[in-house]
Amino acid sequence: MKLTASQKAAFGIGAVGKDMVYALSATYVMYYYQDLLGLSATFVGTILMLARVFDALNDPFMGILVAKTRTKWGRFRPWLISGTVLNAFTLYALFAAPDLKGTGLMVFFTVVYILWGVTYTMMDIPYWSMIPAITSTPADRENLSVIGRTCAGVGSALIQVGTVMAVAFLGGDSERRGFALLALIVAVLFVITEVICALKVKEHDIGKMETSTVPQMFKALFRNDQAMITVLAILLINAALYLTSNLVIYFFKYDIGGTGWKGNYTLFTMVGGVFQILGMMVVYPLLRKKLGNIQIFKAALGTAMLGYALILAVCFAGLSANMVLICVCGALVFAANGILTVLTTVFLSSSVDYGELKTGRREESVIFSMQTFVVKAASGLAVFITGIGLDLIGLEGDTEETGEIIAQSASTITGLRLLMTVLPILGLVIAFIFFAKKFTLTDKQVQEICDTLKAKKEET
């Protein structure tokens, strides 16, 4: 199952499209509905969190459906395409809210956001579950994980960097119109990229993928201790990142402020996106030549915590308007996150083989459905904390498009800074402690497991 250049490219293109969609929803849905449409931040955050609870029921069933699928187009690709088309429609609806107020807008947001989560799950689980079905060698899987996560970083960075300016360009005086047009463009690109991925990436027969009931599935997951530790790390790392992503637009608009806040925000996100990609494509491969994956993972966690601490120090030193310092600190956070996203995918893929050797069951879709769930759960948790936090610190949003930015109190600005840095640090500290104590899949052990499984298959 040798990977071809076209397969690698197509897999990466698919990642670009799907993470453009995810980044737009995860980063800007709070800002759109709270700051522009006037819904309570706590309400928006609560709905997002409750939607993740719903996903807790939906994701495992999706994993089972994928495992049971048998078509001439394969197990994964039919779901990839159908989920993509449906999600593209709901993405546009999410950012093209009708002119509703009060209860009507609340109901609209709740229904559409839940539909968005369901349809995203339909395509995301099959996408990542394809990795073990595309190639069986650890090196190729690691390479494909790097490609996927790097290209996902590109897609996310495009949204992070370009959204504010694109909305201003497309919408003119109306940010609402700008978001609707941008969502339409992203939805179309999303469909194109996933069609390319489905046409080029070929699945290989890796044997029967056993299916199970939901209770049996969770029992199998809990037996796979390495998958569960990886899932916990994914939850905490992504919650930290999404908390920052949700709050940083408020930081630039209300803390740094000024007429040039959009330009400063774009510069910061551009630097962050570039360094996130460099972390995946340059820093990680260089470190990989000298260090094991576990060592790199711990170092990246430490670097991210340092970056957050420096941002807070710069702010309280009265230097938050110094874009050079802010961008340098942000570069540390995003470069480290780029490395962490690659490694968590590598670890999760390795845990599939570990689970097969330990339990005799191969659970790609089950385990990768957990990745989908925890990433969405992390964004839900982050935006829930964001919503409550914004209301607690008393931040007043600009629901009227007058061009004026409401001045915030000193206590609100201080609270905003603490929310954006201290809480992510706490999450990363917990991730470091659990990972250091519980994760045992060294590079040597991963290779030994793969060799053992290969030998067993050759015997049969």
FIKOL-595966 format. One record per residue (C-alpha): residue number from 0; x, y, z. Coordinates in Angstrom, 2 decimals, decimal comma, padded with zeros to 5 digits. Layout:
% residues N
k / xx / yy / zz
NUM / X / Y / Z
...
***
This chain:
% residues 460
k / xx / yy / zz
0 / 000,00 / 000,00 / 000,00
1 / 002,56 / 002,53 / -001,19
2 / 001,36 / 006,11 / -001,08
3 / 001,50 / 008,03 / -004,36
4 / 002,17 / 011,74 / -004,67
5 / -001,34 / 012,34 / -006,01
6 / -002,89 / 010,54 / -003,04
7 / -000,88 / 012,61 / -000,59
8 / -001,83 / 015,81 / -002,39
9 / -005,53 / 014,89 / -002,56
10 / -005,63 / 013,96 / 001,12
11 / -004,03 / 017,29 / 001,98
12 / -006,45 / 019,23 / -000,24
13 / -009,34 / 017,58 / 001,60
14 / -007,89 / 018,74 / 004,90
15 / -007,62 / 022,34 / 003,68
16 / -011,30 / 022,49 / 002,78
17 / -012,70 / 020,82 / 005,87
18 / -010,67 / 022,91 / 008,29
19 / -011,63 / 026,13 / 006,56
20 / -015,20 / 025,19 / 007,40
21 / -014,39 / 024,16 / 010,94
22 / -012,28 / 027,24 / 011,68
23 / -015,01 / 029,59 / 010,44
24 / -017,56 / 028,01 / 012,76
25 / -015,32 / 027,41 / 015,76
26 / -013,70 / 030,85 / 015,74
27 / -016,38 / 033,27 / 014,61
28 / -019,78 / 031,87 / 015,60
29 / -019,62 / 033,55 / 019,03
30 / -018,55 / 036,88 / 017,55
31 / -021,24 / 036,71 / 014,84
32 / -024,17 / 035,91 / 017,11
33 / -023,07 / 037,84 / 020,22
34 / -021,25 / 040,92 / 018,93
35 / -023,15 / 041,42 / 015,67
36 / -026,62 / 039,95 / 016,26
37 / -026,91 / 040,76 / 019,95
38 / -027,59 / 037,36 / 021,50
39 / -026,38 / 036,81 / 025,06
40 / -022,83 / 035,43 / 025,14
41 / -023,86 / 033,01 / 027,86
42 / -026,78 / 031,76 / 025,75
43 / -024,59 / 031,23 / 022,69
44 / -021,94 / 029,46 / 024,75
45 / -024,52 / 027,25 / 026,44
46 / -026,08 / 026,17 / 023,15
47 / -022,69 / 025,36 / 021,72
48 / -021,86 / 023,25 / 024,74
49 / -025,21 / 021,44 / 024,66
50 / -024,71 / 020,75 / 020,97
51 / -021,49 / 018,95 / 021,91
52 / -023,40 / 016,78 / 024,37
53 / -025,68 / 015,85 / 021,48
54 / -022,60 / 015,03 / 019,44
55 / -021,52 / 012,68 / 022,20
56 / -024,46 / 010,50 / 021,15
57 / -024,14 / 011,16 / 017,43
58 / -020,41 / 010,57 / 016,92
59 / -020,25 / 006,95 / 018,16
60 / -023,23 / 006,02 / 015,98
61 / -021,46 / 007,61 / 013,04
62 / -018,40 / 005,48 / 013,74
63 / -020,57 / 002,36 / 013,75
64 / -022,32 / 003,36 / 010,51
65 / -018,97 / 003,85 / 008,79
66 / -017,73 / 000,49 / 010,05
67 / -020,88 / -001,24 / 008,70
68 / -020,75 / 000,47 / 005,30
69 / -020,04 / -001,68 / 002,25
70 / -020,22 / -000,04 / -001,19
71 / -018,37 / -000,30 / -004,48
72 / -016,92 / 003,15 / -003,68
73 / -015,49 / 001,92 / -000,39
74 / -016,34 / 002,29 / 003,25
75 / -015,36 / 005,91 / 003,84
76 / -015,83 / 007,96 / 000,66
77 / -019,65 / 007,83 / 000,37
78 / -019,95 / 009,39 / 003,82
79 / -017,21 / 011,89 / 003,04
80 / -019,09 / 013,28 / 000,03
81 / -022,63 / 013,20 / 001,42
82 / -021,55 / 014,79 / 004,71
83 / -019,63 / 017,50 / 002,87
84 / -022,56 / 018,59 / 000,69
85 / -024,99 / 018,74 / 003,60
86 / -022,50 / 020,56 / 005,81
87 / -021,83 / 023,15 / 003,12
88 / -025,53 / 024,10 / 003,09
89 / -025,74 / 024,36 / 006,88
90 / -022,53 / 026,41 / 007,09
91 / -024,04 / 029,02 / 004,80
92 / -027,28 / 029,04 / 006,81
93 / -025,31 / 029,46 / 010,04
94 / -023,71 / 032,70 / 008,85
95 / -026,67 / 033,98 / 006,83
96 / -029,14 / 034,30 / 009,68
97 / -032,49 / 035,86 / 008,74
98 / -033,59 / 039,13 / 010,26
99 / -034,97 / 037,65 / 013,48
100 / -034,93 / 038,95 / 017,03
101 / -035,20 / 037,44 / 020,49
102 / -036,69 / 033,95 / 020,69
103 / -036,89 / 033,51 / 016,92
104 / -033,16 / 034,08 / 016,52
105 / -032,40 / 031,81 / 019,46
106 / -034,40 / 028,95 / 017,94
107 / -032,85 / 029,46 / 014,50
108 / -029,32 / 029,43 / 015,89
109 / -029,94 / 026,35 / 018,04
110 / -031,41 / 024,24 / 015,22
111 / -028,93 / 025,23 / 012,53
112 / -025,89 / 024,82 / 014,76
113 / -026,92 / 021,30 / 015,81
114 / -027,45 / 020,40 / 012,15
115 / -024,02 / 021,80 / 011,34
116 / -022,41 / 019,57 / 013,98
117 / -024,21 / 016,44 / 012,77
118 / -023,29 / 016,95 / 009,13
119 / -019,68 / 017,80 / 009,94
120 / -019,38 / 014,54 / 011,84
121 / -020,64 / 012,70 / 008,76
122 / -017,56 / 013,71 / 006,79
123 / -014,89 / 014,22 / 009,44
124 / -014,91 / 010,72 / 010,95
125 / -014,49 / 008,99 / 007,56
126 / -011,75 / 011,45 / 006,56
127 / -009,40 / 010,66 / 009,44
128 / -010,45 / 007,01 / 009,62
129 / -009,07 / 006,51 / 006,11
130 / -005,46 / 006,81 / 007,25
131 / -004,99 / 003,18 / 008,35
132 / -006,95 / 002,03 / 005,28
133 / -004,73 / 003,97 / 002,87
134 / -001,41 / 002,66 / 004,16
135 / -000,28 / 000,06 / 006,70
136 / 003,30 / 001,15 / 007,43
137 / 004,01 / 003,38 / 010,46
138 / 006,27 / 005,73 / 008,49
139 / 003,67 / 006,31 / 005,78
140 / 000,92 / 006,82 / 008,34
141 / 003,05 / 009,35 / 010,16
142 / 003,77 / 011,08 / 006,86
143 / 000,09 / 011,16 / 005,93
144 / -000,80 / 012,47 / 009,39
145 / 001,76 / 015,27 / 008,96
146 / 000,33 / 016,11 / 005,53
147 / -003,24 / 016,05 / 006,79
148 / -002,56 / 018,13 / 009,87
149 / -000,31 / 020,56 / 007,98
150 / -002,91 / 021,14 / 005,29
151 / -005,61 / 021,40 / 007,94
152 / -003,45 / 024,09 / 009,51
153 / -003,32 / 025,86 / 006,14
154 / -007,11 / 025,80 / 005,88
155 / -007,53 / 027,04 / 009,42
156 / -004,89 / 029,74 / 008,90
157 / -006,61 / 031,00 / 005,74
158 / -009,77 / 031,61 / 007,76
159 / -007,97 / 033,02 / 010,79
160 / -005,94 / 035,42 / 008,68
161 / -008,44 / 036,42 / 006,03
162 / -011,86 / 036,50 / 007,66
163 / -011,95 / 039,99 / 009,19
164 / -010,59 / 041,69 / 006,08
165 / -012,64 / 039,50 / 003,73
166 / -015,84 / 040,31 / 005,63
167 / -015,06 / 044,03 / 005,40
168 / -014,35 / 043,74 / 001,66
169 / -017,36 / 041,57 / 000,80
170 / -019,86 / 043,26 / 003,10
171 / -018,84 / 046,89 / 002,91
172 / -020,74 / 048,63 / 005,70
173 / -022,49 / 045,40 / 006,74
174 / -020,48 / 042,76 / 008,57
175 / -023,54 / 040,50 / 008,46
176 / -023,61 / 040,55 / 004,67
177 / -019,86 / 040,04 / 004,61
178 / -020,05 / 036,91 / 006,76
179 / -022,87 / 035,47 / 004,62
180 / -020,90 / 035,91 / 001,38
181 / -017,71 / 034,56 / 002,91
182 / -019,57 / 031,49 / 004,22
183 / -020,96 / 030,88 / 000,73
184 / -017,48 / 031,03 / -000,81
185 / -016,03 / 028,70 / 001,82
186 / -018,91 / 026,24 / 001,39
187 / -018,30 / 025,99 / -002,36
188 / -014,55 / 025,52 / -001,90
189 / -015,29 / 022,87 / 000,73
190 / -017,31 / 020,74 / -001,71
191 / -014,65 / 021,05 / -004,43
192 / -011,77 / 020,01 / -002,15
193 / -013,57 / 016,94 / -000,74
194 / -014,60 / 015,74 / -004,19
195 / -010,94 / 015,91 / -005,24
196 / -009,97 / 013,94 / -002,12
197 / -012,61 / 011,26 / -002,68
198 / -011,70 / 010,81 / -006,35
199 / -007,96 / 010,44 / -005,80
200 / -007,56 / 008,67 / -002,45
201 / -007,99 / 004,91 / -002,73
202 / -008,97 / 002,64 / 000,13
203 / -007,36 / -000,76 / 000,51
204 / -008,82 / -003,89 / 002,00
205 / -007,48 / -004,15 / 005,54
206 / -009,72 / -007,01 / 006,50
207 / -013,05 / -007,06 / 008,22
208 / -013,76 / -004,10 / 010,45
209 / -015,82 / -005,50 / 013,27
210 / -018,83 / -003,55 / 014,44
211 / -020,37 / -003,40 / 017,86
212 / -023,11 / -001,86 / 019,90
213 / -022,50 / 001,51 / 021,55
214 / -021,88 / -000,05 / 025,02
215 / -019,47 / -002,58 / 023,50
216 / -017,72 / 000,19 / 021,61
217 / -017,11 / 002,29 / 024,71
218 / -015,96 / -000,79 / 026,57
219 / -013,38 / -001,38 / 023,85
220 / -012,29 / 002,26 / 024,01
221 / -011,80 / 002,17 / 027,75
222 / -009,67 / -000,94 / 027,34
223 / -007,43 / 001,00 / 024,96
224 / -005,71 / 003,15 / 027,58
225 / -003,35 / 004,77 / 025,07
226 / -006,23 / 005,96 / 022,89
227 / -007,99 / 007,43 / 025,90
228 / -004,89 / 009,32 / 027,08
229 / -004,45 / 010,69 / 023,56
230 / -008,11 / 011,71 / 023,47
231 / -007,73 / 013,57 / 026,79
232 / -004,67 / 015,39 / 025,45
233 / -006,58 / 016,36 / 022,29
234 / -009,43 / 017,72 / 024,40
235 / -007,23 / 019,89 / 026,62
236 / -004,91 / 021,14 / 023,88
237 / -007,74 / 022,08 / 021,55
238 / -009,77 / 023,68 / 024,34
239 / -006,78 / 025,93 / 025,11
240 / -006,33 / 026,86 / 021,46
241 / -010,02 / 027,53 / 020,77
242 / -010,38 / 029,59 / 023,94
243 / -007,61 / 031,85 / 022,67
244 / -009,03 / 031,89 / 019,13
245 / -012,47 / 032,90 / 020,37
246 / -011,15 / 035,69 / 022,59
247 / -008,32 / 037,14 / 020,52
248 / -010,68 / 039,08 / 018,23
249 / -012,14 / 040,80 / 021,32
250 / -008,59 / 041,45 / 022,57
251 / -007,63 / 043,31 / 019,41
252 / -010,95 / 045,12 / 019,08
253 / -011,39 / 046,28 / 022,67
254 / -007,95 / 046,07 / 024,35
255 / -005,53 / 047,21 / 021,66
256 / -008,37 / 048,94 / 019,81
257 / -007,90 / 051,90 / 017,53
258 / -008,92 / 052,30 / 013,90
259 / -006,26 / 049,81 / 012,84
260 / -007,43 / 046,91 / 015,03
261 / -008,51 / 044,83 / 012,04
262 / -005,09 / 045,17 / 010,47
263 / -003,35 / 044,27 / 013,73
264 / -005,64 / 041,27 / 014,21
265 / -004,95 / 040,11 / 010,66
266 / -001,19 / 040,51 / 011,17
267 / -001,28 / 038,48 / 014,40
268 / -003,33 / 035,67 / 012,89
269 / -001,13 / 035,65 / 009,80
270 / 001,99 / 035,25 / 011,91
271 / 000,25 / 032,58 / 013,97
272 / -000,86 / 030,68 / 010,87
273 / 002,60 / 030,80 / 009,30
274 / 004,28 / 029,54 / 012,45
275 / 001,68 / 026,84 / 012,97
276 / 002,46 / 025,51 / 009,50
277 / 006,20 / 025,88 / 010,07
278 / 005,79 / 023,91 / 013,29
279 / 004,21 / 021,07 / 011,33
280 / 006,34 / 021,12 / 008,18
281 / 009,75 / 022,34 / 009,36
282 / 010,22 / 022,28 / 013,12
283 / 008,65 / 018,87 / 013,73
284 / 010,59 / 017,07 / 010,94
285 / 013,84 / 018,64 / 012,18
286 / 013,19 / 017,62 / 015,78
287 / 012,12 / 014,16 / 014,62
288 / 015,64 / 013,48 / 013,36
289 / 017,02 / 013,87 / 016,88
290 / 014,18 / 013,13 / 019,30
291 / 011,38 / 010,66 / 019,86
292 / 007,76 / 011,70 / 019,44
293 / 007,07 / 011,65 / 023,18
294 / 009,99 / 013,99 / 023,90
295 / 008,87 / 016,37 / 021,16
296 / 005,31 / 016,36 / 022,50
297 / 006,41 / 017,36 / 026,00
298 / 008,69 / 020,09 / 024,65
299 / 005,86 / 021,51 / 022,51
300 / 003,51 / 021,65 / 025,51
301 / 006,13 / 023,57 / 027,48
302 / 006,70 / 025,99 / 024,60
303 / 002,99 / 026,74 / 024,28
304 / 002,72 / 027,48 / 028,02
305 / 005,71 / 029,81 / 027,78
306 / 004,12 / 031,70 / 024,90
307 / 000,88 / 032,28 / 026,82
308 / 002,79 / 033,44 / 029,91
309 / 004,80 / 035,92 / 027,83
310 / 001,64 / 037,37 / 026,24
311 / 000,22 / 038,02 / 029,71
312 / 003,51 / 039,59 / 030,87
313 / 003,64 / 041,87 / 027,84
314 / 000,07 / 043,04 / 028,48
315 / 000,61 / 043,85 / 032,15
316 / 003,88 / 045,61 / 031,29
317 / 001,78 / 048,06 / 029,27
318 / 003,20 / 046,84 / 025,95
319 / 000,12 / 045,16 / 024,46
320 / 000,12 / 047,63 / 021,57
321 / 003,65 / 046,54 / 020,61
322 / 002,80 / 044,20 / 017,73
323 / 006,34 / 042,84 / 017,45
324 / 006,28 / 041,51 / 021,02
325 / 002,71 / 040,21 / 020,75
326 / 003,46 / 038,42 / 017,48
327 / 006,67 / 036,82 / 018,81
328 / 004,77 / 035,45 / 021,81
329 / 001,95 / 034,25 / 019,59
330 / 004,43 / 032,55 / 017,26
331 / 005,59 / 030,34 / 020,14
332 / 002,03 / 029,28 / 020,91
333 / 001,05 / 028,54 / 017,32
334 / 004,28 / 026,77 / 016,34
335 / 003,93 / 024,52 / 019,36
336 / 000,28 / 023,86 / 018,53
337 / 001,23 / 022,87 / 014,99
338 / 003,55 / 020,20 / 016,37
339 / 000,97 / 019,03 / 018,89
340 / -001,78 / 018,57 / 016,29
341 / 000,47 / 016,37 / 014,17
342 / 001,58 / 014,27 / 017,11
343 / -001,89 / 013,67 / 018,53
344 / -002,98 / 012,28 / 015,16
345 / 000,14 / 010,10 / 015,00
346 / -000,49 / 008,83 / 018,53
347 / -004,15 / 008,12 / 017,79
348 / -003,27 / 006,19 / 014,64
349 / -000,72 / 004,15 / 016,59
350 / -003,31 / 003,40 / 019,25
351 / -005,43 / 001,64 / 016,60
352 / -002,70 / -000,99 / 016,17
353 / -002,11 / -001,08 / 019,92
354 / -005,81 / -001,77 / 020,49
355 / -005,89 / -004,50 / 017,86
356 / -002,95 / -006,28 / 019,44
357 / -004,43 / -005,94 / 022,92
358 / -008,09 / -006,75 / 022,24
359 / -008,11 / -008,48 / 018,88
360 / -010,45 / -005,83 / 017,47
361 / -009,52 / -003,14 / 014,94
362 / -011,45 / 000,02 / 015,76
363 / -010,36 / 002,77 / 013,32
364 / -013,71 / 004,49 / 012,98
365 / -014,51 / 004,11 / 016,67
366 / -011,24 / 005,64 / 017,83
367 / -011,19 / 008,39 / 015,22
368 / -014,82 / 009,22 / 015,96
369 / -013,55 / 010,03 / 019,44
370 / -011,06 / 012,46 / 017,91
371 / -013,86 / 014,17 / 016,02
372 / -015,99 / 014,33 / 019,15
373 / -013,29 / 015,66 / 021,48
374 / -012,16 / 018,33 / 019,02
375 / -015,75 / 019,53 / 018,74
376 / -016,21 / 019,11 / 022,49
377 / -013,08 / 021,21 / 023,04
378 / -014,41 / 024,01 / 020,86
379 / -017,77 / 023,75 / 022,61
380 / -016,15 / 023,88 / 026,04
381 / -013,99 / 026,81 / 024,96
382 / -016,87 / 028,83 / 023,56
383 / -019,00 / 028,00 / 026,63
384 / -016,26 / 029,40 / 028,87
385 / -015,90 / 032,33 / 026,46
386 / -019,60 / 033,14 / 026,66
387 / -019,80 / 033,00 / 030,44
388 / -016,48 / 034,82 / 030,74
389 / -017,52 / 037,69 / 028,46
390 / -020,69 / 038,23 / 030,46
391 / -018,87 / 037,95 / 033,81
392 / -016,26 / 040,55 / 032,89
393 / -019,01 / 042,82 / 031,58
394 / -017,92 / 043,16 / 027,96
395 / -020,40 / 045,18 / 025,87
396 / -020,61 / 044,17 / 022,20
397 / -021,24 / 046,44 / 019,21
398 / -024,59 / 045,27 / 017,89
399 / -025,13 / 048,47 / 015,93
400 / -022,86 / 048,89 / 012,92
401 / -021,95 / 052,51 / 013,60
402 / -018,23 / 052,10 / 013,17
403 / -017,67 / 053,11 / 016,81
404 / -016,06 / 050,72 / 019,27
405 / -017,52 / 050,74 / 022,78
406 / -014,88 / 051,57 / 025,40
407 / -014,53 / 048,83 / 028,04
408 / -013,66 / 049,29 / 031,71
409 / -010,19 / 048,52 / 033,09
410 / -011,53 / 045,51 / 034,98
411 / -013,10 / 044,15 / 031,77
412 / -009,79 / 044,45 / 029,92
413 / -007,92 / 042,74 / 032,76
414 / -010,47 / 039,93 / 032,82
415 / -010,16 / 039,51 / 029,06
416 / -006,39 / 039,15 / 029,29
417 / -006,63 / 036,56 / 032,07
418 / -009,27 / 034,55 / 030,24
419 / -007,15 / 034,46 / 027,10
420 / -003,93 / 033,27 / 028,75
421 / -004,26 / 031,79 / 032,24
422 / -007,04 / 029,32 / 031,47
423 / -005,21 / 027,85 / 028,43
424 / -002,07 / 027,44 / 030,55
425 / -004,02 / 025,47 / 033,16
426 / -005,39 / 023,14 / 030,49
427 / -001,93 / 022,50 / 029,03
428 / -000,47 / 021,81 / 032,48
429 / -003,10 / 019,13 / 033,10
430 / -002,42 / 017,61 / 029,67
431 / 001,31 / 017,49 / 030,40
432 / 000,84 / 015,77 / 033,76
433 / -001,49 / 013,05 / 032,49
434 / 000,49 / 012,42 / 029,31
435 / 003,82 / 012,17 / 031,14
436 / 002,40 / 009,63 / 033,60
437 / 000,24 / 007,47 / 031,35
438 / 001,37 / 007,46 / 027,72
439 / 003,78 / 004,62 / 026,93
440 / 003,75 / 004,16 / 023,13
441 / 007,39 / 004,91 / 022,33
442 / 008,66 / 004,81 / 018,75
443 / 010,25 / 001,44 / 019,39
444 / 007,06 / -000,05 / 020,82
445 / 004,98 / 001,24 / 017,90
446 / 007,29 / -000,47 / 015,41
447 / 007,25 / -003,71 / 017,38
448 / 003,43 / -003,72 / 017,45
449 / 003,24 / -003,16 / 013,69
450 / 005,74 / -005,95 / 013,03
451 / 003,78 / -008,33 / 015,26
452 / 000,48 / -007,57 / 013,55
453 / 002,06 / -007,95 / 010,12
454 / 003,47 / -011,33 / 011,09
455 / 000,06 / -012,48 / 012,35
456 / -001,64 / -011,48 / 009,10
457 / 001,00 / -013,31 / 007,06
458 / 000,41 / -016,45 / 009,12
459 / -003,27 / -016,36 / 008,30
***
